[in-house]
């Protein structure tokens, strides 16, 4: 999206600066959204924090408060662990993706950084086939349609 709509260019190799710019863009979008709007984002700030952490843990520590504040603009986030049955092209840095998946697991499941326990966003873990993941998401969305915010919860299914 940054490349197509805003002419942003990124380096050929993943780097902290590029992920930090994407994090800032993501947070700006979250903050611009009217609170009553129902919006689905492909990525949440925690995704970018995980990439930054894999590349530079000090930069991630420095970004934690920023991410924690931004997450409070969400009602729910869906954690989709890496599916080993899906092949990733070599040009998409599969080792980086695996490292990021481990970091996301630690952030969501073990609450590394303390973001999940302090933000008040519902976290739903969806695994399995696309159909199974969709069912998990639909159940989470329909479990309490009047819910606008709930205590942080990780549902393991």
C-alpha atoms as one frame of an Amber mdcrd trajectory, in Angstrom:
protein
   0.000   0.000   0.000   2.788   2.455   0.833   4.456   1.753  -2.498   1.338
   1.914  -4.666  -0.484   4.853  -3.083   2.313   6.971  -1.673   5.334   6.145
  -3.829   7.303   4.873  -0.828  10.353   2.833  -1.675  11.845   0.177   0.571
  15.287  -1.376   0.589  15.811  -4.751  -1.076  16.668  -6.346   2.260  14.350
  -6.027   5.264  15.549  -3.337   7.658  14.372  -1.725  10.886  13.863   1.665
   9.281  11.423   0.286   6.697   9.390  -1.607   9.286   9.363   1.421  11.560
   7.981   3.561   8.704   5.292   0.927   8.120   4.528   0.906  11.852   4.137
   4.698  11.834   1.872   4.517   8.768  -0.243   1.811  10.423  -0.579   3.807
  13.628  -1.501   6.966  11.710  -4.267   5.040   9.943  -5.558   3.692  13.263
  -5.636   7.155  14.778  -7.466   8.658  11.786 -10.282   6.098  11.943 -13.482
   7.382  13.568 -14.049   5.421  16.788 -17.476   4.183  15.654 -16.199   2.913
  12.286 -15.930  -0.845  11.840 -12.681  -1.428   9.984 -10.582  -4.507   9.315
  -6.831  -3.948   9.006  -4.585  -6.543   7.445  -1.812  -5.820   9.930  -1.736
  -4.449  13.441   1.122  -2.571  15.103   2.235  -5.738  16.901   3.124  -7.286
  13.517   5.590  -4.502  12.814   6.927  -4.619  16.375   7.745  -8.311  15.878
   9.652  -7.573  12.658  11.531  -4.745  14.332  12.327  -6.959  17.327  13.792
  -9.703  15.161  16.048  -7.160  13.454  16.919  -4.971  16.480  15.624  -5.694
  19.976  16.633  -2.248  21.275  14.561  -0.545  18.583  11.646  -2.800  19.534
  11.949  -1.881  23.212  11.916   1.793  22.218   8.732   1.209  20.153   6.776
  -0.724  22.785   4.934   2.245  24.329   4.013   3.533  20.882   2.571   0.129
  19.927   0.798  -0.297  23.262  -0.943   3.065  22.859  -1.907   2.310  19.258
  -3.359  -1.110  20.094  -5.900   0.601  22.331  -7.561   1.858  19.127  -8.508
  -1.739  18.269 -11.358  -3.849  19.599  -9.952  -7.155  18.420  -6.840  -8.535
  16.822  -6.598 -11.925  15.187  -3.334 -13.794  15.618  -2.683 -16.112  12.673
   0.327 -18.310  13.426   2.453 -19.259  10.451   0.993 -22.267   8.655   3.795
 -24.701   7.721   1.672 -26.188   4.927   1.809 -22.919   2.972   4.908 -22.562
   0.830   6.609 -19.190   0.971   8.633 -18.073  -2.048  12.341 -17.618  -1.296
  12.126 -13.954  -2.251   9.825 -13.382   0.737  12.575 -14.155   3.275  11.156
 -17.369   4.785  13.675 -17.442   7.660  12.692 -13.911   8.621   9.019 -14.902
   8.527   9.716 -17.885  10.791  11.625 -15.703  13.261   8.827 -13.141  13.249
   6.271 -15.903  13.805   8.192 -17.008  16.914   8.256 -13.398  18.165   4.525
 -12.986  17.509   3.868 -16.175  19.452   5.863 -14.840  22.410   4.097 -11.482
  22.247   0.572 -12.892  21.961   0.825 -16.113  23.975   3.368 -15.158  26.640
   2.647 -11.425  26.681   6.245 -10.425  26.109   6.481  -6.648  26.284   3.332
  -6.615  28.507   1.253  -5.147  25.674  -1.529  -7.715  25.605  -2.344  -7.584
  29.321  -2.399  -3.796  29.389  -4.236  -2.872  26.197  -7.789  -4.168  26.622
  -8.030  -5.646  23.137  -9.541  -9.051  22.499  -6.973 -11.375  20.932  -8.244
 -14.365  18.994  -5.862 -17.045  17.784  -7.064 -18.693  14.591  -5.399 -21.839
  13.298  -6.214 -24.544  10.800  -7.483 -24.331   7.274  -8.770 -21.083   5.836
 -12.308 -22.307   6.468 -11.493 -23.181  10.098  -9.811 -19.812  10.667 -12.831
 -18.033   9.221 -15.160 -19.991  11.512 -13.061 -18.996  14.543 -13.192 -15.352
  13.519 -16.946 -15.476  12.861 -17.506 -17.022  16.304 -15.448 -14.287  17.941
 -17.353 -11.582  16.090 -20.770 -12.995  16.931 -20.086 -14.053  20.525 -21.056
 -10.584  21.804 -22.169  -8.269  19.002 -22.587  -5.304  21.400 -19.068  -5.652
  22.704 -16.913  -2.626  21.990 -13.993  -3.544  24.219 -13.220  -6.482  26.434
 -10.435  -7.588  28.737  -7.449  -8.932  26.862  -8.046 -12.593  26.151  -6.242
 -15.097  24.007  -8.624 -17.724  22.745  -6.848 -20.897  21.769  -8.852 -23.038
  19.417
